[in-house]
Amino acid sequence: MLGTMPVGRLVLQMSWPVMLSMLMQAIYNLVDSVYVAQVGDDAFLALSYAYPIQTLMVAFCTGTGVAFSAALAQRLGERKMDEAGQTVLHGFLFYGGCWVLFLLFGVLASGLYMDLCTQNPQVAEMGREYLFICCCFSFGICTQFPCERVLQSTGHPSGFMIVQGSGALINLVLDPILIFVFDMGVPGAAVATVIGQISGGIIGLCLVRRIRNQLPVNPRAFRFQRSLAREMGRVAAPAIVMQSMSSLMSMGMNGILNLWSETAVWVLGVYFKVQSFVFMPMFSINNGLIAILSFNYGAKSRSRVSGAIRFGILASLVTALVGLALLWVCAAPLLTVAFNAGEAALALGVPALRMTALAFPVAAVSIACSAAFQSLGRSVDSLVVTLLRQLVLLLPIAFLLVRTLPDYTFLSFLLAELGACVVALVMYARLYRTTISRI
């Protein structure tokens, strides 16, 4: 299929499962925020400050999953089933370590973190309660993730979707009940989230147990293997660092915008919830492209490599332009209806969201180029582009604008994307000249 199916159809077919998975996660995050926004501006602001820690938790789980999936898939491909079973147990051990880290943060540092974020004691207390619950009971997400990776690696994508979908559905149902019916407010959103994650984890364990004939896993036979732990750690560490960039970016932007106004932080929280629905298809296309490009580069098919890159860029651009148009037109009703914005938030938020939307098409080109870099042995180039987009250019530009032209601070996303895109195109031209053209 990777070498024969028409490129456009192949990219779409490889992308949609990842897109559906990301869509579930995006809905998961958005629903919490929409309901909490009805409680009040302070409640939503607390979630905005908590957002970087939530994304950091997901970064640890996703980065660990990269190492877990790679080690497990290799042993399954080699038909070393006993070693594959040991890999599963080591994966759960790694995720247990992630939970311990999250638990320690929730108990020892969640209050300190919120105090550093805001001087508003009410916002700080709501954020602390939310983070305390999400971090201390994160054993749900730390069970859900490895189960998803086992099901994915053993060829059970429907099980993967059941685990994700069940947790999201339970969260959707419980959110309004706990937040409004039981009048729990922000802590109710956190309780709904962790119940959804724990439920997904339990369902995942049941599904993994059902395939025990295909992949025998016996906890009693666990033997800690330093070599396997080191192998997984070497892959997990850089993957976690890469995944953590968006969390560091959101922390930095929260701090910078706080120099201007907490309303700007509130608007940034809305942007982070909304932009995932635009970037989600682009990153899904990116994931599909990596497998296609790697296969056809190995098969020495220059036409399919070039064609896949062109289609990936075009598909990402179309997605970005649709997102730009929708956010430009719907910024005001989105803030008013979904997030219950007041006059101040509306006056600042509408132009801010429109400014951020201008960055979507530029980011689409950089993201598609990154897929080419990752597939053709230029992973460092991909890392450079990501650093420029999310940290190196964005934060200094935002700081400069908030000190000089605060009304235009949200243009920092566009300016950072433009700089990163120029670098990405120069790197891609070099890649084409030295690698693709010689296939």
N, C-alpha and C positions, 0 to 999 in steps of 0.2 A: 504493500500500500504506500509506504513512504517513498518508494522509487518509481511508482507507476501512476498513482491517482493524480488527476489534474491539480496543479499547485493550489489554486484558490480554494477548491472544495476540500483539499487535504488540510490546509491551514485552519479552516473553519471547523472541520471534523475533529481535529486534534485540540482545538481550543475550547469547545463548548463545555466539556465536563469540568474543566478547571474554572471556567466562567460561572457555571452553576454553583459550584462550591463557594467561590468568592462572593456570589450574590447572596447566598444564605448568610455568610458572615456579615456582609454589609447591612442586610436587613436586621440581623441580630443587634448590631450596634445602633442602627438608626431608631429602632422601635423604643429602646430604653430612653434615648434622648428626647424623642417626640413626647412621650408620656411625662417624663420628668420636667420638660419645658412647661407643661401645663401647671405644674406645682408652683413655679415662679422662676424669675430670672436668676436668683441666687442659687437655686437648685441646679439649674442647667450649667451655671458657671462652675459649680463644684464638680460636675461631670467633665467639664472642659479641662479643668486642672488635673483631674484623675486620668484623663485619656492617655497621656504619655506613658503612665505606668501600665495601663492595660495593654497598650501596644508593645511595651517592653516585655510583658509576660508572654504575649503571642510570639514575639521575636525569639525568645528563649525556646519556646515549644517548637516553633517552625524550624529554627536552626538545628536543634537536636534531632528533629524529624528528618532533615536532609541527611545527616550522618547515619541515622537508624535505617532509613530506606535504602541507602547505598550499600551498607554492610549486609542487610538482609537480602536484597535483590541479588547481590553477588553470590551469596551462598546458595540461594535457591537456584540460580542459573547453573551452578556447579553441582547441583543435586546433593549437596552436603546437608542433609536434613537435620542431623543432630546438631551441627554447628549453627544452622538457621534457628533452631529452637533455643540454643544458648544466646544467640544474638537478640532474639525477642526478649528474653529475660534481662539481658544487659540493657536493652532499650528501656524497659520499664524501670530499671534501677536508675538510669540517667534521668528519667522523668520524675522519679521520686526525689532525686537531688534538686531538680527544678522546683518542686513543690516546697521543699524545705527552705529554699532561698526566698520564695514568695511569702511563706509563712513568717519567716524572720522579719521581712520588710513590713508585713502587715502589723505585726505585734510591736516592733521596735521603732519603725521609721515612718509609718504612714502619717502620724500626727506632725512630726517634724517637717516632712515634705510639704504638707499643706500649709503649715505656718510660713514656710519659705516662699510659697506661691502667692499668698494673699494676706492682707492685713485685716480682712473682713472676718471676724470670729465666727459668724454664722456659716459663711461659705466654707471656712476651714473645717468646722466641725462636721458639716454634711459630707464634705469630701473625705475626711478621715474615716467616718463611718462606712462610706461606700467602699473605700480601698481596703479597710480592715476586713470586711466581709468577703470581698472578691479575692483577696490575697490568702486569707487564712483557710478558705474553703476551696482553694484552687486545685485540690486533688482531683476534682471532677474534670477540669480541662487537661490535667496531667495524666489522666487515664484515657480520656477521649482521643487525644492526639496519637499515642502509640497504637491504639486499636485501629484508627483510621489508616495508619501507615501499614499495618499488617494486612488489612483487608485490601488495600491498594496494591501492595507488592505481590499478593497471592492471586491477583486477577479477579477480585470481587468489588468492582466499582460501585455496584448497587448497594452493597453493605456500607461502603464509605459514605454514600449519599444518605442512607438511612440514619447513620450516626449523627451526621451534621444536621440533617433536616429535623430529626426528632428533638434535639436540644433546642433548635431555633423555634420550633412550633410550641414547645412547652414554655419557653420564655415569653413568646407572644401572648399566650393565654394568661400566664400568671402576672405579667406586668400590670395591667389595669386593675386586677383583683387586689394585689398586694399594695400598690401605690395609692389607689383611691378607695376601694371598698374597705380595706383594713386600715386605711389612713396611715400607711408606713412611710410615705414620701420616698426620699432618696434611698434609705436603707431597703425599702421594698423592691426597688429596681435591682439592687445588688443581690438580694435574696432570690429574686426571679432568675437572675443571670446564673447564679451558682447552682440552683436547682436544675435549670436546663442543662448545664454542663455535667453535673453529676448524673442526671438521667441519661445523657448521651454516652457518658463513660460506662454506665451499667449495661446499656444496650450494646455498646461496642464489645464489652467483655463476653456477653452472651453470643454475639456473632462470631467472635474469635474462637470461642469454645466449640461452636458448630463445625468449624473447619479443622478440628484437631486431628482428623484422619489425614488431612492434606499436609498439615504442619504440626507435628507433635510438639507440644510445649508442656514440660513437667517442672513446676516450680521446685519440687523436692530434689530434682537432679541439678539444680543450679550450682555452678562452680565459677567463682569469679576468675576471669582471665585478664591479666594486665595487658596483654598484647591486643586483645579485642577492645578493651576500654581505651587504650591509647589510640588505636585506629579510629574509633568513633570520635574521640576527643579532638583529634587533628582535623577532622572534617567539620565537626560541630562548631568549634571556636570561631573560625572565620565566617561561617554561615550565620552565626548569632550576631557577630559584629555587623555584617551586611544588613541583616534584618532589623537591627537596632537603630539604624540611621534615622528612620522616620520618627522614632520615639525621641531621639536626641534633638531632631529638628523641631518637633512640636514643643518640647520643653524650652528650647531656645527662643522660639517665636512667642510662646506665652510670656517669658520673661521680658522680651523686648517690647511687646505690646502693652505690658503692664506699666511701662514707663509713660505710656500715652493715656490709656484708660482701660478699666476692666470691661467696659462695653466692647472694646476691640477684641479682647480675649474671648468674650461671649460669641462674637461674630466668627472668630477663628474656629471655635468649637463647632459652629454650624457648618463652616466650610469643610472641615475634616470629615464630618458625617456625610456630606453631600458628594464630595469629590471622589469618594470611593466608587460610586456608581459610574463614573466616567473612566477612572483609571483601571477599574476592575476588568473591563473587556480588553483594554490595551495590554495589561500584564498577562491576561489569558492568551492573547495572540502571541505575546513574547514567549510564554511557556511552550506553546505549540510549535513555534518557529525553531526553538532550540533543538528539538528532536528531529525535525525535518531537515534543518541545515546540517546537523551533525551526520545524519545518515547519508545525505546526498554529497556531502564533502568527501566522506569515506568512499562513496561509489564513484567519485570523480565526474560528477554531472554538473558542470558549470552553469548550464542553462537553468536547471532546477534550483540551484543555489541562488542565482541572481533573481530568478522569477519569484521565489519564495520571499526574498527580502523586499522586492518591489511590492508584492501583494501585501506583505505585513505592514509596510509603511503606509500604503494606501488605505488599508482597513483601519489602522490606528488613527489616521488622519480623519477619515469619515466619522468614526466614533467620537473623536475629540470635537469636531465641528458641530455634531449634533448636540453634544454636551454643552458646548459654548452657547449655542442658540437657545437651548432650553433654560440654562441658568440665567442668561441675559434677560429672557422674557419673563421667567417665573420667579425671579429673585424676591420681588415684593410679596406675592401671594404665599410663597414658600415660608418666608420669615413670619408672616402674619398668621397663617392658618396652622402650619405644622409646629412652629416654635413659639407662638404666642408673643411675638416681639412687640415691645412698647415703642413709643415714638422715637426715643433716642436710638434704640437698637435698629429700628427701621431706617432712620436717616443715615446712620453710619453703615448699616449692613448691606443695603441695596447696591450702592456704588462699589463697596468692598468686594462683594461676591462677583460683580460684573468684571472688576479688575482681575480677580483671580482666574476667572473663566478664560480670559485672553491667553493664559499660559497653556491651556490644554493642547492646542494644535502643535505648539513648539515642543512640548514634552513628548508628544506622540512620536516625533521623528527620533528623538534621543533614545526613547525606550526601545523602538524597533532596531536601531543601530546596536544597542546593547545586546540584543539577542544574537546578532551576527558576531559580535566580539566574543560572547560566551561560547558560541558553537564552534568557532574557528580558531580557538587557542589564544585568544586575546582577552582573558578574563580581567587582567589588570586594567585594560582600557575601559571595560565595563565598570570597574570599581571607581576609576577616576571620574567618569561621567556621573555616577551616582553621588559621589562626594561633592562634586561641583553643584549638582542640582539641589541637594538637600542641606548642605552645611557650608561649604567653603565660600560659595557666592551668595547664597540666600541670606544667611544670618548677618554678615557685614552690611549688605545692601539694605536690609530691613532696619538695622540699627541706625544707619546713616539717614534713611528717610524719616524714621520716627523722631529723630532729633532736628531735622530741617523742614521736611514737608510731611507732617504726620498724616494728612488726609490722603496721601498717595502711598502710604506704607504697603498696602496690599499689592501694589505694582511690583514689589520685590520678587514675587513669584514669577512674573513674566520676565523681568530683567535677568534673574538667575537662570531661567530656562533658556533664554536667548544665548547667554554666554556658554552654557553647557552644550547647547545644540551646535554652536559653531565648532567647539572642540570635538564633539562627536562626529560631525561631518568630515573634519580634517582627518581624524583617525580612521574613519570608514574609507575615505579616499586612499589612504595609505594601505589599508587592508585589501582593498580591491586591486590596487596596483601590484602588491607583493604576493598576494595569495589567491584571490578569486580569479583574476585574469589568467593565472598560470595553471588552473585546474585542467 
